[in-house]
Amino acid sequence: MLLTVLFCALLASLAVGIVLIRTQHLHARLTMDHDLGGVQKFHATPTPRIGGVPMLAGLLAGGIVMLWAQPSENHLFWGVLLAGAPVFIAGLVEDLTKKVRCW
């Protein structure tokens, strides 16, 4: 069962990643990092910054399979989702605004 969850999560993450790469011309204005100098900048060419979206898709796909296969383990899925939500939202906002704050 765990292997099925892992496979579904990997497949969903891969599929969303491929879609993001293939459609980058549609969202490049929002998601591409054209400024190659500065904090956290190490790519040689403009690169999409929204890599967390495929990771979230994998988490959701694996969680849905887990909830379907073993509903008694739903607390684990919701705990991981709630713990990761603030980090995902903060990362997505930072990726879209392209502003990194150094504390």
Backbone as XML, in Angstrom:
<?xml version="1.0"?>
<chain id="A" units="angstrom">
  <residue number="1" name="MET">
    <atom name="N" x="0.820" y="-1.181" z="0.000"/>
    <atom name="CA" x="0.000" y="0.000" z="0.000"/>
    <atom name="C" x="0.869" y="1.252" z="0.000"/>
  </residue>
  <residue number="2" name="LEU">
    <atom name="N" x="1.923" y="1.239" z="0.799"/>
    <atom name="CA" x="2.806" y="2.393" z="0.860"/>
    <atom name="C" x="3.489" y="2.643" z="-0.483"/>
  </residue>
  <residue number="3" name="LEU">
    <atom name="N" x="3.808" y="1.579" z="-1.180"/>
    <atom name="CA" x="4.417" y="1.705" z="-2.497"/>
    <atom name="C" x="3.444" y="2.349" z="-3.484"/>
  </residue>
  <residue number="4" name="THR">
    <atom name="N" x="2.172" y="2.041" z="-3.375"/>
    <atom name="CA" x="1.152" y="2.648" z="-4.231"/>
    <atom name="C" x="1.050" y="4.143" z="-3.957"/>
  </residue>
  <residue number="5" name="VAL">
    <atom name="N" x="1.053" y="4.521" z="-2.689"/>
    <atom name="CA" x="1.013" y="5.936" z="-2.317"/>
    <atom name="C" x="2.229" y="6.652" z="-2.884"/>
  </residue>
  <residue number="6" name="LEU">
    <atom name="N" x="3.397" y="6.072" z="-2.714"/>
    <atom name="CA" x="4.630" y="6.663" z="-3.216"/>
    <atom name="C" x="4.593" y="6.805" z="-4.733"/>
  </residue>
  <residue number="7" name="PHE">
    <atom name="N" x="4.149" y="5.776" z="-5.432"/>
    <atom name="CA" x="4.090" y="5.808" z="-6.891"/>
    <atom name="C" x="3.120" y="6.878" z="-7.386"/>
  </residue>
  <residue number="8" name="CYS">
    <atom name="N" x="1.954" y="6.977" z="-6.760"/>
    <atom name="CA" x="0.974" y="7.994" z="-7.161"/>
    <atom name="C" x="1.498" y="9.398" z="-6.895"/>
  </residue>
  <residue number="9" name="ALA">
    <atom name="N" x="2.151" y="9.591" z="-5.762"/>
    <atom name="CA" x="2.725" y="10.895" z="-5.440"/>
    <atom name="C" x="3.816" y="11.259" z="-6.447"/>
  </residue>
  <residue number="10" name="LEU">
    <atom name="N" x="4.671" y="10.316" z="-6.762"/>
    <atom name="CA" x="5.739" y="10.562" z="-7.720"/>
    <atom name="C" x="5.179" y="10.864" z="-9.103"/>
  </residue>
  <residue number="11" name="LEU">
    <atom name="N" x="4.187" y="10.104" z="-9.521"/>
    <atom name="CA" x="3.579" y="10.301" z="-10.833"/>
    <atom name="C" x="2.896" y="11.663" z="-10.936"/>
  </residue>
  <residue number="12" name="ALA">
    <atom name="N" x="2.162" y="12.049" z="-9.908"/>
    <atom name="CA" x="1.486" y="13.350" z="-9.919"/>
    <atom name="C" x="2.496" y="14.488" z="-9.929"/>
  </residue>
  <residue number="13" name="SER">
    <atom name="N" x="3.532" y="14.374" z="-9.126"/>
    <atom name="CA" x="4.562" y="15.403" z="-9.080"/>
    <atom name="C" x="5.277" y="15.525" z="-10.421"/>
  </residue>
  <residue number="14" name="LEU">
    <atom name="N" x="5.592" y="14.413" z="-11.022"/>
    <atom name="CA" x="6.247" y="14.405" z="-12.327"/>
    <atom name="C" x="5.341" y="15.006" z="-13.396"/>
  </residue>
  <residue number="15" name="ALA">
    <atom name="N" x="4.075" y="14.640" z="-13.390"/>
    <atom name="CA" x="3.135" y="15.153" z="-14.387"/>
    <atom name="C" x="2.963" y="16.666" z="-14.276"/>
  </residue>
  <residue number="16" name="VAL">
    <atom name="N" x="2.793" y="17.165" z="-13.065"/>
    <atom name="CA" x="2.636" y="18.608" z="-12.874"/>
    <atom name="C" x="3.931" y="19.330" z="-13.230"/>
  </residue>
  <residue number="17" name="GLY">
    <atom name="N" x="5.065" y="18.766" z="-12.893"/>
    <atom name="CA" x="6.347" y="19.371" z="-13.265"/>
    <atom name="C" x="6.518" y="19.469" z="-14.778"/>
  </residue>
  <residue number="18" name="ILE">
    <atom name="N" x="6.149" y="18.420" z="-15.477"/>
    <atom name="CA" x="6.242" y="18.432" z="-16.943"/>
    <atom name="C" x="5.293" y="19.468" z="-17.525"/>
  </residue>
  <residue number="19" name="VAL">
    <atom name="N" x="4.081" y="19.538" z="-16.989"/>
    <atom name="CA" x="3.127" y="20.542" z="-17.468"/>
    <atom name="C" x="3.664" y="21.951" z="-17.236"/>
  </residue>
  <residue number="20" name="LEU">
    <atom name="N" x="4.251" y="22.201" z="-16.076"/>
    <atom name="CA" x="4.818" y="23.524" z="-15.802"/>
    <atom name="C" x="5.956" y="23.858" z="-16.764"/>
  </residue>
  <residue number="21" name="ILE">
    <atom name="N" x="6.782" y="22.889" z="-17.062"/>
    <atom name="CA" x="7.894" y="23.134" z="-17.977"/>
    <atom name="C" x="7.379" y="23.372" z="-19.391"/>
  </residue>
  <residue number="22" name="ARG">
    <atom name="N" x="6.421" y="22.569" z="-19.820"/>
    <atom name="CA" x="5.887" y="22.702" z="-21.185"/>
    <atom name="C" x="5.066" y="23.978" z="-21.377"/>
  </residue>
  <residue number="23" name="THR">
    <atom name="N" x="4.512" y="24.525" z="-20.312"/>
    <atom name="CA" x="3.683" y="25.731" z="-20.424"/>
    <atom name="C" x="4.378" y="26.957" z="-19.853"/>
  </residue>
  <residue number="24" name="GLN">
    <atom name="N" x="5.684" y="26.902" z="-19.700"/>
    <atom name="CA" x="6.382" y="28.028" z="-19.082"/>
    <atom name="C" x="6.267" y="29.301" z="-19.908"/>
  </residue>
  <residue number="25" name="HIS">
    <atom name="N" x="6.033" y="29.198" z="-21.203"/>
    <atom name="CA" x="5.858" y="30.401" z="-22.017"/>
    <atom name="C" x="4.577" y="31.150" z="-21.636"/>
  </residue>
  <residue number="26" name="LEU">
    <atom name="N" x="3.620" y="30.459" z="-21.044"/>
    <atom name="CA" x="2.370" y="31.097" z="-20.631"/>
    <atom name="C" x="2.501" y="31.814" z="-19.281"/>
  </residue>
  <residue number="27" name="HIS">
    <atom name="N" x="3.331" y="31.301" z="-18.405"/>
    <atom name="CA" x="3.458" y="31.881" z="-17.068"/>
    <atom name="C" x="4.848" y="32.446" z="-16.795"/>
  </residue>
  <residue number="28" name="ALA">
    <atom name="N" x="5.658" y="32.596" z="-17.817"/>
    <atom name="CA" x="7.038" y="33.052" z="-17.623"/>
    <atom name="C" x="7.102" y="34.441" z="-17.004"/>
  </residue>
  <residue number="29" name="ARG">
    <atom name="N" x="6.193" y="35.295" z="-17.360"/>
    <atom name="CA" x="6.196" y="36.667" z="-16.847"/>
    <atom name="C" x="6.054" y="36.679" z="-15.324"/>
  </residue>
  <residue number="30" name="LEU">
    <atom name="N" x="5.310" y="35.722" z="-14.785"/>
    <atom name="CA" x="5.100" y="35.651" z="-13.339"/>
    <atom name="C" x="6.112" y="34.788" z="-12.610"/>
  </residue>
  <residue number="31" name="THR">
    <atom name="N" x="6.562" y="33.732" z="-13.253"/>
    <atom name="CA" x="7.307" y="32.710" z="-12.513"/>
    <atom name="C" x="8.774" y="32.565" z="-12.886"/>
  </residue>
  <residue number="32" name="MET">
    <atom name="N" x="9.212" y="33.166" z="-13.977"/>
    <atom name="CA" x="10.612" y="33.007" z="-14.376"/>
    <atom name="C" x="11.479" y="34.008" z="-13.616"/>
  </residue>
  <residue number="33" name="ASP">
    <atom name="N" x="12.665" y="33.582" z="-13.298"/>
    <atom name="CA" x="13.637" y="34.421" z="-12.622"/>
    <atom name="C" x="14.602" y="34.947" z="-13.673"/>
  </residue>
  <residue number="34" name="HIS">
    <atom name="N" x="14.343" y="36.152" z="-14.177"/>
    <atom name="CA" x="15.171" y="36.731" z="-15.236"/>
    <atom name="C" x="16.397" y="37.449" z="-14.686"/>
  </residue>
  <residue number="35" name="ASP">
    <atom name="N" x="16.328" y="37.909" z="-13.455"/>
    <atom name="CA" x="17.467" y="38.572" z="-12.818"/>
    <atom name="C" x="18.416" y="37.499" z="-12.291"/>
  </residue>
  <residue number="36" name="LEU">
    <atom name="N" x="19.565" y="37.393" z="-12.905"/>
    <atom name="CA" x="20.481" y="36.300" z="-12.566"/>
    <atom name="C" x="21.500" y="36.668" z="-11.497"/>
  </residue>
  <residue number="37" name="GLY">
    <atom name="N" x="21.406" y="37.867" z="-10.928"/>
    <atom name="CA" x="22.318" y="38.267" z="-9.865"/>
    <atom name="C" x="21.547" y="38.533" z="-8.586"/>
  </residue>
  <residue number="38" name="GLY">
    <atom name="N" x="22.146" y="38.265" z="-7.444"/>
    <atom name="CA" x="21.497" y="38.558" z="-6.174"/>
    <atom name="C" x="21.475" y="37.372" z="-5.239"/>
  </residue>
  <residue number="39" name="VAL">
    <atom name="N" x="20.718" y="37.543" z="-4.151"/>
    <atom name="CA" x="20.603" y="36.517" z="-3.127"/>
    <atom name="C" x="19.905" y="35.289" z="-3.712"/>
  </residue>
  <residue number="40" name="GLN">
    <atom name="N" x="20.408" y="34.131" z="-3.443"/>
    <atom name="CA" x="19.846" y="32.854" z="-3.881"/>
    <atom name="C" x="19.782" y="32.709" z="-5.393"/>
  </residue>
  <residue number="41" name="LYS">
    <atom name="N" x="20.635" y="33.378" z="-6.124"/>
    <atom name="CA" x="20.623" y="33.287" z="-7.582"/>
    <atom name="C" x="21.864" y="32.535" z="-8.035"/>
  </residue>
  <residue number="42" name="PHE">
    <atom name="N" x="21.662" y="31.352" z="-8.596"/>
    <atom name="CA" x="22.812" y="30.612" z="-9.061"/>
    <atom name="C" x="22.577" y="29.973" z="-10.429"/>
  </residue>
  <residue number="43" name="HIS">
    <atom name="N" x="21.420" y="30.216" z="-11.058"/>
    <atom name="CA" x="21.158" y="29.658" z="-12.381"/>
    <atom name="C" x="21.823" y="30.506" z="-13.459"/>
  </residue>
  <residue number="44" name="ALA">
    <atom name="N" x="22.240" y="29.864" z="-14.539"/>
    <atom name="CA" x="22.882" y="30.570" z="-15.647"/>
    <atom name="C" x="21.854" y="31.082" z="-16.660"/>
  </residue>
  <residue number="45" name="THR">
    <atom name="N" x="20.662" y="30.523" z="-16.680"/>
    <atom name="CA" x="19.600" y="30.940" z="-17.599"/>
    <atom name="C" x="18.331" y="31.201" z="-16.791"/>
  </residue>
  <residue number="46" name="PRO">
    <atom name="N" x="17.391" y="31.993" z="-17.337"/>
    <atom name="CA" x="16.127" y="32.208" z="-16.622"/>
    <atom name="C" x="15.450" y="30.874" z="-16.293"/>
  </residue>
  <residue number="47" name="THR">
    <atom name="N" x="14.995" y="30.745" z="-15.056"/>
    <atom name="CA" x="14.490" y="29.479" z="-14.539"/>
    <atom name="C" x="13.174" y="29.687" z="-13.805"/>
  </residue>
  <residue number="48" name="PRO">
    <atom name="N" x="12.186" y="28.800" z="-14.027"/>
    <atom name="CA" x="10.940" y="28.912" z="-13.255"/>
    <atom name="C" x="11.210" y="28.693" z="-11.772"/>
  </residue>
  <residue number="49" name="ARG">
    <atom name="N" x="10.525" y="29.467" z="-10.941"/>
    <atom name="CA" x="10.755" y="29.418" z="-9.505"/>
    <atom name="C" x="9.660" y="28.681" z="-8.748"/>
  </residue>
  <residue number="50" name="ILE">
    <atom name="N" x="8.745" y="28.035" z="-9.418"/>
    <atom name="CA" x="7.581" y="27.473" z="-8.730"/>
    <atom name="C" x="7.685" y="25.950" z="-8.594"/>
  </residue>
  <residue number="51" name="GLY">
    <atom name="N" x="8.818" y="25.462" z="-8.169"/>
    <atom name="CA" x="9.025" y="24.027" z="-7.999"/>
    <atom name="C" x="8.240" y="23.417" z="-6.858"/>
  </residue>
  <residue number="52" name="GLY">
    <atom name="N" x="7.708" y="24.241" z="-5.959"/>
    <atom name="CA" x="6.896" y="23.719" z="-4.866"/>
    <atom name="C" x="5.529" y="23.238" z="-5.315"/>
  </residue>
  <residue number="53" name="VAL">
    <atom name="N" x="5.062" y="23.733" z="-6.458"/>
    <atom name="CA" x="3.737" y="23.332" z="-6.946"/>
    <atom name="C" x="3.707" y="21.833" z="-7.286"/>
  </residue>
  <residue number="54" name="PRO">
    <atom name="N" x="4.689" y="21.294" z="-8.032"/>
    <atom name="CA" x="4.686" y="19.844" z="-8.246"/>
    <atom name="C" x="4.835" y="19.042" z="-6.944"/>
  </residue>
  <residue number="55" name="MET">
    <atom name="N" x="5.571" y="19.588" z="-5.994"/>
    <atom name="CA" x="5.715" y="18.888" z="-4.711"/>
    <atom name="C" x="4.382" y="18.826" z="-3.972"/>
  </residue>
  <residue number="56" name="LEU">
    <atom name="N" x="3.628" y="19.932" z="-4.002"/>
    <atom name="CA" x="2.312" y="19.932" z="-3.376"/>
    <atom name="C" x="1.369" y="18.976" z="-4.094"/>
  </residue>
  <residue number="57" name="ALA">
    <atom name="N" x="1.443" y="18.924" z="-5.420"/>
    <atom name="CA" x="0.604" y="17.998" z="-6.178"/>
    <atom name="C" x="0.896" y="16.552" z="-5.794"/>
  </residue>
  <residue number="58" name="GLY">
    <atom name="N" x="2.165" y="16.233" z="-5.612"/>
    <atom name="CA" x="2.534" y="14.891" z="-5.183"/>
    <atom name="C" x="2.026" y="14.574" z="-3.787"/>
  </residue>
  <residue number="59" name="LEU">
    <atom name="N" x="2.139" y="15.547" z="-2.888"/>
    <atom name="CA" x="1.634" y="15.355" z="-1.524"/>
    <atom name="C" x="0.122" y="15.119" z="-1.528"/>
  </residue>
  <residue number="60" name="LEU">
    <atom name="N" x="-0.594" y="15.920" z="-2.298"/>
    <atom name="CA" x="-2.049" y="15.769" z="-2.354"/>
    <atom name="C" x="-2.456" y="14.442" z="-2.993"/>
  </residue>
  <residue number="61" name="ALA">
    <atom name="N" x="-1.781" y="14.056" z="-4.078"/>
    <atom name="CA" x="-2.116" y="12.787" z="-4.739"/>
    <atom name="C" x="-1.834" y="11.601" z="-3.817"/>
  </residue>
  <residue number="62" name="GLY">
    <atom name="N" x="-0.676" y="11.603" z="-3.180"/>
    <atom name="CA" x="-0.356" y="10.525" z="-2.245"/>
    <atom name="C" x="-1.309" y="10.500" z="-1.063"/>
  </residue>
  <residue number="63" name="GLY">
    <atom name="N" x="-1.680" y="11.685" z="-0.570"/>
    <atom name="CA" x="-2.619" y="11.764" z="0.546"/>
    <atom name="C" x="-4.001" y="11.266" z="0.189"/>
  </residue>
  <residue number="64" name="ILE">
    <atom name="N" x="-4.450" y="11.585" z="-1.020"/>
    <atom name="CA" x="-5.770" y="11.108" z="-1.448"/>
    <atom name="C" x="-5.783" y="9.593" z="-1.562"/>
  </residue>
  <residue number="65" name="VAL">
    <atom name="N" x="-4.722" y="9.029" z="-2.109"/>
    <atom name="CA" x="-4.642" y="7.563" z="-2.203"/>
    <atom name="C" x="-4.599" y="6.947" z="-0.813"/>
  </residue>
  <residue number="66" name="MET">
    <atom name="N" x="-3.835" y="7.562" z="0.087"/>
    <atom name="CA" x="-3.748" y="7.041" z="1.451"/>
    <atom name="C" x="-5.105" y="7.137" z="2.160"/>
  </residue>
  <residue number="67" name="LEU">
    <atom name="N" x="-5.802" y="8.271" z="1.986"/>
    <atom name="CA" x="-7.123" y="8.423" z="2.604"/>
    <atom name="C" x="-8.112" y="7.407" z="2.056"/>
  </residue>
  <residue number="68" name="TRP">
    <atom name="N" x="-8.002" y="7.102" z="0.774"/>
    <atom name="CA" x="-8.906" y="6.128" z="0.160"/>
    <atom name="C" x="-8.589" y="4.709" z="0.633"/>
  </residue>
  <residue number="69" name="ALA">
    <atom name="N" x="-7.294" y="4.380" z="0.722"/>
    <atom name="CA" x="-6.900" y="3.019" z="1.063"/>
    <atom name="C" x="-6.986" y="2.742" z="2.560"/>
  </residue>
  <residue number="70" name="GLN">
    <atom name="N" x="-6.604" y="3.705" z="3.381"/>
    <atom name="CA" x="-6.621" y="3.509" z="4.830"/>
    <atom name="C" x="-7.185" y="4.757" z="5.505"/>
  </residue>
  <residue number="71" name="PRO">
    <atom name="N" x="-8.497" y="4.867" z="5.557"/>
    <atom name="CA" x="-9.109" y="6.059" z="6.155"/>
    <atom name="C" x="-8.751" y="6.250" z="7.628"/>
  </residue>
  <residue number="72" name="SER">
    <atom name="N" x="-8.337" y="5.208" z="8.303"/>
    <atom name="CA" x="-7.991" y="5.340" z="9.719"/>
    <atom name="C" x="-6.711" y="6.145" z="9.930"/>
  </residue>
  <residue number="73" name="GLU">
    <atom name="N" x="-5.924" y="6.334" z="8.888"/>
    <atom name="CA" x="-4.660" y="7.067" z="8.984"/>
    <atom name="C" x="-4.795" y="8.513" z="8.505"/>
  </residue>
  <residue number="74" name="ASN">
    <atom name="N" x="-6.012" y="9.049" z="8.482"/>
    <atom name="CA" x="-6.200" y="10.384" z="7.932"/>
    <atom name="C" x="-5.536" y="11.473" z="8.755"/>
  </residue>
  <residue number="75" name="HIS">
    <atom name="N" x="-5.342" y="11.254" z="10.055"/>
    <atom name="CA" x="-4.689" y="12.261" z="10.892"/>
    <atom name="C" x="-3.260" y="12.543" z="10.428"/>
  </residue>
  <residue number="76" name="LEU">
    <atom name="N" x="-2.587" y="11.538" z="9.904"/>
    <atom name="CA" x="-1.224" y="11.718" z="9.413"/>
    <atom name="C" x="-1.204" y="12.651" z="8.205"/>
  </residue>
  <residue number="77" name="PHE">
    <atom name="N" x="-2.104" y="12.427" z="7.269"/>
    <atom name="CA" x="-2.161" y="13.268" z="6.075"/>
    <atom name="C" x="-2.483" y="14.719" z="6.434"/>
  </residue>
  <residue number="78" name="TRP">
    <atom name="N" x="-3.507" y="14.918" z="7.258"/>
    <atom name="CA" x="-3.903" y="16.279" z="7.615"/>
    <atom name="C" x="-2.817" y="16.985" z="8.421"/>
  </residue>
  <residue number="79" name="GLY">
    <atom name="N" x="-2.101" y="16.238" z="9.248"/>
    <atom name="CA" x="-1.002" y="16.836" z="10.000"/>
    <atom name="C" x="0.112" y="17.322" z="9.095"/>
  </residue>
  <residue number="80" name="VAL">
    <atom name="N" x="0.492" y="16.501" z="8.131"/>
    <atom name="CA" x="1.550" y="16.889" z="7.193"/>
    <atom name="C" x="1.084" y="18.062" z="6.335"/>
  </residue>
  <residue number="81" name="LEU">
    <atom name="N" x="-0.155" y="18.024" z="5.888"/>
    <atom name="CA" x="-0.688" y="19.102" z="5.058"/>
    <atom name="C" x="-0.747" y="20.420" z="5.829"/>
  </residue>
  <residue number="82" name="LEU">
    <atom name="N" x="-1.224" y="20.369" z="7.065"/>
    <atom name="CA" x="-1.303" y="21.594" z="7.868"/>
    <atom name="C" x="0.080" y="22.127" z="8.244"/>
  </residue>
  <residue number="83" name="ALA">
    <atom name="N" x="1.009" y="21.230" z="8.497"/>
    <atom name="CA" x="2.362" y="21.665" z="8.844"/>
    <atom name="C" x="3.083" y="22.279" z="7.644"/>
  </residue>
  <residue number="84" name="GLY">
    <atom name="N" x="2.817" y="21.757" z="6.470"/>
    <atom name="CA" x="3.495" y="22.252" z="5.273"/>
    <atom name="C" x="2.831" y="23.443" z="4.618"/>
  </residue>
  <residue number="85" name="ALA">
    <atom name="N" x="1.572" y="23.709" z="4.923"/>
    <atom name="CA" x="0.829" y="24.788" z="4.257"/>
    <atom name="C" x="1.473" y="26.166" z="4.438"/>
  </residue>
  <residue number="86" name="PRO">
    <atom name="N" x="1.859" y="26.567" z="5.648"/>
    <atom name="CA" x="2.474" y="27.898" z="5.777"/>
    <atom name="C" x="3.781" y="28.028" z="4.990"/>
  </residue>
  <residue number="87" name="VAL">
    <atom name="N" x="4.570" y="26.987" z="4.979"/>
    <atom name="CA" x="5.831" y="27.022" z="4.245"/>
    <atom name="C" x="5.564" y="27.094" z="2.747"/>
  </residue>
  <residue number="88" name="PHE">
    <atom name="N" x="4.591" y="26.312" z="2.259"/>
    <atom name="CA" x="4.261" y="26.341" z="0.836"/>
    <atom name="C" x="3.748" y="27.716" z="0.430"/>
  </residue>
  <residue number="89" name="ILE">
    <atom name="N" x="2.844" y="28.283" z="1.211"/>
    <atom name="CA" x="2.268" y="29.591" z="0.876"/>
    <atom name="C" x="3.350" y="30.671" z="0.894"/>
  </residue>
  <residue number="90" name="ALA">
    <atom name="N" x="4.184" y="30.663" z="1.914"/>
    <atom name="CA" x="5.268" y="31.654" z="1.983"/>
    <atom name="C" x="6.231" y="31.492" z="0.808"/>
  </residue>
  <residue number="91" name="GLY">
    <atom name="N" x="6.561" y="30.268" z="0.468"/>
    <atom name="CA" x="7.457" y="30.025" z="-0.666"/>
    <atom name="C" x="6.852" y="30.438" z="-1.983"/>
  </residue>
  <residue number="92" name="LEU">
    <atom name="N" x="5.563" y="30.180" z="-2.168"/>
    <atom name="CA" x="4.891" y="30.559" z="-3.409"/>
    <atom name="C" x="4.815" y="32.078" z="-3.539"/>
  </residue>
  <residue number="93" name="VAL">
    <atom name="N" x="4.499" y="32.761" z="-2.442"/>
    <atom name="CA" x="4.460" y="34.229" z="-2.469"/>
    <atom name="C" x="5.839" y="34.776" z="-2.797"/>
  </residue>
  <residue number="94" name="GLU">
    <atom name="N" x="6.858" y="34.218" z="-2.185"/>
    <atom name="CA" x="8.225" y="34.666" z="-2.454"/>
    <atom name="C" x="8.614" y="34.385" z="-3.904"/>
  </residue>
  <residue number="95" name="ASP">
    <atom name="N" x="8.197" y="33.242" z="-4.437"/>
    <atom name="CA" x="8.520" y="32.905" z="-5.821"/>
    <atom name="C" x="7.817" y="33.823" z="-6.812"/>
  </residue>
  <residue number="96" name="LEU">
    <atom name="N" x="6.587" y="34.194" z="-6.513"/>
    <atom name="CA" x="5.842" y="35.049" z="-7.436"/>
    <atom name="C" x="6.253" y="36.518" z="-7.334"/>
  </residue>
  <residue number="97" name="THR">
    <atom name="N" x="6.591" y="36.970" z="-6.131"/>
    <atom name="CA" x="7.007" y="38.368" z="-5.974"/>
    <atom name="C" x="8.495" y="38.548" z="-6.255"/>
  </residue>
  <residue number="98" name="LYS">
    <atom name="N" x="9.249" y="37.461" z="-6.190"/>
    <atom name="CA" x="10.700" y="37.457" z="-6.435"/>
    <atom name="C" x="11.455" y="38.358" z="-5.449"/>
  </residue>
  <residue number="99" name="LYS">
    <atom name="N" x="10.958" y="38.488" z="-4.262"/>
    <atom name="CA" x="11.618" y="39.293" z="-3.245"/>
    <atom name="C" x="12.055" y="38.398" z="-2.092"/>
  </residue>
  <residue number="100" name="VAL">
    <atom name="N" x="13.336" y="38.328" z="-1.870"/>
    <atom name="CA" x="13.898" y="37.533" z="-0.786"/>
    <atom name="C" x="14.295" y="38.482" z="0.320"/>
  </residue>
  <residue number="101" name="ARG">
    <atom name="N" x="13.810" y="38.215" z="1.520"/>
    <atom name="CA" x="14.178" y="39.053" z="2.665"/>
    <atom name="C" x="15.306" y="38.381" z="3.434"/>
  </residue>
  <residue number="102" name="CYS">
    <atom name="N" x="16.343" y="39.113" z="3.677"/>
    <atom name="CA" x="17.453" y="38.635" z="4.501"/>
    <atom name="C" x="17.269" y="39.195" z="5.890"/>
  </residue>
  <residue number="103" name="TRP">
    <atom name="N" x="17.133" y="38.355" z="6.869"/>
    <atom name="CA" x="16.888" y="38.799" z="8.258"/>
    <atom name="C" x="18.174" y="39.077" z="8.932"/>
  </residue>
</chain>
